[in-house]
Amino acid sequence: MDNKEEIEKKYDWLGYYSSTKNQPPRHLLTKALDLFFKNKTGIALDLGAGAGRDTIYLLKQGWSVWAVDREETAIKTILRETPLNLQEKLTCYNTDFLDMELDFRFDLCSAQLSLMFLPPSQIQSVIDKIYTKVKVNGVFVASFLGYQDDLVKNKNIPGSDLEKLRQYFSKFQVIELEEEIKNSQNSLSAHNQSHFLKIIARK
C-alpha cells in the first residue's frame, strides 16, 4: 500500500461527502472568478472534486467542468447532485491525478485540499502537467494544509509552507499567496487548529 492509500484509509469519505455536498463554493474559487472571470465562462478542471460543491457552482455559472476524483463514491455523488439540465456541461473522470489524460486546454483549475494527498514528490509532476494544459492567462487556484494543522500533526498528511508553494508554482505568476491559522473544525475531521495555505496563480 502506498503512502496516499495509507492516508486515505484514515478518512470517512462517505461522511465527508455528506457533510460538504450542500456547502457553498469555497471562497478562494469565487475570489478567483471575481478577479479574472467577471461575466466570463470557460472550461474548468476541478481536481479532487469531492461531493461537487465547487463543480456544481461552476456549472450553475455557465462553465463546462471536468470533475476529477480518485474515489468512485465522489463521482457518483456529483452525478446524483448535479441538476439534469446542467449535466451536458459536466464530464466526470474517476482516476488518480497522475494517471489523468488531459486532451483539452482549460481556463481554470481548482485543487482544494486535494493535491496534499499525493506523495510530496508527485505534487510537482501534477502541477507541471496542469501548466502544459492551462491556456495562456488561465488561472490555477489551490489550497494545502500547513505544518501547524492538527491533521498534519496527527494523521501523517504531508504539510506545506508558503515557500514550498512558491516552488510548486514557480512557472506561474503568483497573484495571491496567503496563510490562515484558526481554531475550527475541518470537513475532513473534527479538530481544533486549522492551518490553511492558499494560492491564486496565473499562466
Residue, then its C-alpha position, 0 to 999 in steps of 0.5 A: m500500500d502506498n503512502k496516499e492509500e495509507i492516508e486515505k484509509k484514515y478518512d470517512w469519505l462517505g461522511y465527508y461527502s455528506s457533510t460538504k455536498n450542500q456547502p457553498p463554493r469555497h471562497l478562494l474559487t469565487k475570489a478567483l472568478d471575481l478577479f479574472f472571470k467577471n461575466k466570463t465562462g470557460i472550461a474548468l478542471d476541478l481536481g479532487a472534486g469531492a461531493g461537487r460543491d465547487t463543480i456544481y457552482l461552476l456549472k450553475q455559472g455557465w462553465s463546462v467542468w471536468a470533475v476529477d476524483r480518485e474515489e468512485t463514491a465522489i463521482k457518483t455523488i456529483l452525478r446524483e447532485t448535479p441538476l439534469n439540465l446542467q449535466e451536458k456541461l459536466t464530464c466526470y473522470n474517476t482516476d488518480f491525478l497522475d494517471m489523468e489524460l488531459d486532451f483539452r486546454f482549460d481556463l481554470c483549475s481548482a485543487q482544494l485540499s486535494l493535491m496534499f494527498l499525493p506523495p510530496s514528490q508527485i505534487q510537482s509532476v501534477i502541477d507541471k502537467i496542469y501548466t502544459k494544459v492551462k491556456v495562456n492567462g488561465v488561472f490555477v487556484a489551490s489550497f494545502l494544509g500547513y505544518q501547524d494543522d492538527l491533521v498534519k500533526n496527527k494523521n501523517i498528511p504531508g504539510s506545506d509552507l508558503e515557500k514550498l508553494r512558491q516552488y510548486f508554482s514557480k512557472f506561474q505568476v503568483i497573484e495571491l499567496e496567503e496563510e490562515i491559522k484558526n481554531s475550527q473544525n475541518s470537513l475532513s475531521a473534527h479538530n481544533q487548529s486549522h492551518f490553511l495555505k492558499i494560492i491564486a496563480r496565473k499562466 
